[in-house]
Structure formats: structure tokens, C-alpha cells
Amino acid sequence: MGRRRKPAVIITSTPWFMRMWMRLFNPMVRNEIRKGAYTKSMENLILLHFHGRKSGKLYEIPVMKQDINGRLGVFTDAGWRANFRGGMEIEVFDRGVRSTMTARLENDPEALADIAQKMIRENGLESMGQLGMVLTVPREPTREELVEAAARHNLGIVFLTRAD
């Protein structure tokens, strides 16, 4: 019986103590983002403000924005992202400025692998950290390994574009 091989790409999950910290401090962080009161460590934080598509529940989620091949986006495996399938207009607070944007979910593992591969080629293996990915092999991951990781971890990207 052979040893089970570790996947070449794993996607880090938020440790329990960080989830607890975020739950405690998110109300304060939300307020700071709305006011535009930023510290250097908060410069990439934005606040997504929207109502659930089915539930109508109000969500205010502080997230880390990313430049994804020239597009504004958020990498996440969180359940709230499902609200953005097919696109949805939301309010986004960035450095105290409120904007109406269209949020659209991309969760196809093949498309996500293409995006990750392009980022790696343009920015080097360091860009894998921006994607929440950890490489367990001493080489660039193959497209198949990236597809497998995106599917295994249920990864998605919420792309944000200015609403017209």
C-alpha cells in the first residue's frame, strides 16, 4: 500500500483563533473602513455591503481587495459569495468612499487555474500567497494541479466592477 501524496498546491484556511479575532474586531474594522480611518495594515481592506439574494439578510463583510490581472477582486471560499452568481449590484466602501459596483462570482476551477497561472507567470511564485495558496513542491505548479486545488477547496473570486 503506497503512501498518500500531499497535493502540490494547498489553499490555506483561516485558523480558528483568527476567525475568533475577526468576529470580535469586525464591527470596529467595518466602522474604520466606512470612515476612511486607515492604517498601513488596512490599506487593502474594503467593505462589501449587500443583501442576500434569497434571504434578504444584510451582509457587511470586510475583505482584502486584490489586483487580479488588472481587475479588482476578492478571493474567498466563504458561503456569502454565492449571492454573486450571475452578478449583483452592491455598495463597496474603500478608504471611506462609497461606490456602487457590480459583484460577479467566478468559481469555475478551470478559469481560476488560468487566472492563477497568469498571476504566477507575471509576478512569480510569491503571488501564490495573494491567492491564499501554498506550494508544497519546489517548482511552478501545473495547470492541472491548480484546477485540482481550486476544486478541492471550493475557491472563488468575486470580481468587482464599477456599476454604470
C-alpha positions in Angstrom: 0.0 0.0 0.0 1.6 3.3 -1.1 1.8 6.5 0.9 -0.7 9.1 0.1 1.0 12.0 -1.7 0.5 15.6 -0.5 -1.1 17.8 -3.1 1.2 20.2 -4.9 -1.0 23.2 -4.1 -3.0 23.7 -0.9 -5.1 26.6 0.0 -4.7 27.9 3.5 -7.8 28.1 5.7 -8.2 30.7 8.4 -7.2 29.3 11.8 -9.9 29.2 14.5 -8.2 31.9 16.6 -8.1 34.2 13.6 -11.8 33.6 12.9 -12.5 34.4 16.6 -10.4 37.6 16.4 -12.2 38.7 13.2 -15.6 38.1 14.8 -14.6 40.3 17.8 -13.0 43.1 15.8 -15.0 43.1 12.6 -17.5 45.7 13.9 -14.6 48.1 14.7 -12.9 47.3 11.3 -16.2 47.9 9.4 -16.6 51.3 11.1 -12.9 52.3 10.3 -13.4 51.3 6.6 -16.6 53.4 6.4 -14.9 56.4 7.9 -11.7 56.0 5.9 -9.6 56.0 9.0 -6.8 53.8 7.7 -3.5 52.5 9.0 -0.9 51.0 6.6 -2.1 47.4 7.6 -5.7 48.3 6.5 -5.0 49.9 3.1 -6.2 46.8 1.1 -9.4 46.3 3.2 -12.7 47.1 1.6 -16.2 46.6 2.9 -18.8 44.8 0.9 -22.4 45.9 1.8 -25.2 43.9 0.2 -28.4 42.0 0.9 -28.6 38.2 0.5 -30.2 37.2 -2.8 -32.6 34.7 -1.2 -32.7 35.6 2.5 -32.6 39.4 2.2 -30.2 39.4 5.1 -27.8 42.4 5.3 -24.2 41.5 4.9 -21.3 43.9 5.7 -18.1 42.0 5.0 -14.6 43.4 5.4 -12.4 41.7 2.8 -8.9 42.1 1.3 -9.0 43.5 -2.2 -6.7 42.1 -4.8 -5.4 43.3 -8.2 -6.2 40.2 -10.2 -4.6 40.6 -13.6 -5.7 44.2 -13.7 -9.2 43.6 -12.3 -10.4 44.3 -8.7 -11.4 41.1 -7.0 -11.6 39.2 -3.8 -10.5 35.5 -3.3 -12.8 33.6 -1.0 -14.3 30.2 -0.1 -16.9 31.8 2.1 -20.6 30.9 1.6 -21.7 34.5 1.1 -20.0 34.6 -2.3 -22.9 32.5 -3.8 -25.0 35.7 -3.7 -22.9 37.0 -6.7 -23.6 34.2 -9.1 -24.8 35.9 -12.3 -23.9 39.3 -10.9 -25.4 41.7 -8.3 -25.1 45.4 -7.6 -23.6 46.1 -4.2 -22.2 49.0 -2.2 -18.4 49.0 -1.6 -16.6 51.2 0.9 -12.9 51.8 0.0 -11.0 54.3 2.2 -14.2 56.0 3.3 -15.6 56.3 -0.2 -18.8 54.6 -1.0 -19.3 53.2 -4.6 -21.9 51.2 -6.3 -20.3 48.2 -8.0 -21.3 45.0 -9.7 -20.0 41.9 -8.0 -19.8 38.8 -10.1 -18.6 35.3 -8.9 -16.1 33.3 -10.9 -15.9 29.8 -9.4 -15.1 27.6 -12.3 -11.9 25.7 -11.3 -10.6 25.8 -14.9 -11.0 29.6 -15.1 -9.5 30.1 -11.7 -6.5 28.0 -12.7 -5.9 30.1 -15.7 -6.1 33.3 -13.6 -3.7 31.8 -11.0 -1.3 30.7 -13.7 -1.2 34.1 -15.3 -0.5 35.8 -12.0 2.3 33.4 -11.3 3.9 34.0 -14.7 3.6 37.7 -14.4 4.5 38.1 -10.7 6.4 35.0 -9.7 5.6 32.3 -7.2 5.3 35.0 -4.5 1.9 35.8 -6.0 0.5 32.4 -4.8 0.4 33.9 -1.3 -2.0 36.6 -2.5 -4.3 33.8 -3.7 -4.1 32.1 -0.3 -2.2 29.2 -1.9 0.8 27.3 -0.6 3.1 25.4 -2.9 4.3 22.0 -1.5 6.7 21.2 -4.4 9.9 23.1 -5.4 8.6 24.2 -8.8 5.8 26.1 -10.5 2.5 24.2 -10.3 1.0 22.8 -13.4 -2.4 23.9 -14.6 -3.9 20.6 -13.6 -2.6 21.0 -10.0 -4.2 24.5 -9.9 -7.5 23.2 -11.2 -7.5 20.4 -8.6 -6.7 22.8 -5.8 -9.4 25.3 -6.8 -12.0 22.4 -7.0 -10.8 20.7 -3.8 -11.0 23.9 -1.7 -14.1 25.3 -3.4 -12.3 28.6 -4.2 -14.0 31.5 -5.9 -13.2 35.0 -7.0 -15.7 37.9 -6.6 -14.8 40.4 -9.3 -15.9 44.0 -8.7 -16.6 46.5 -11.5 -18.0 50.0 -11.3 -21.7 50.0 -12.0 -22.9 52.3 -14.8 
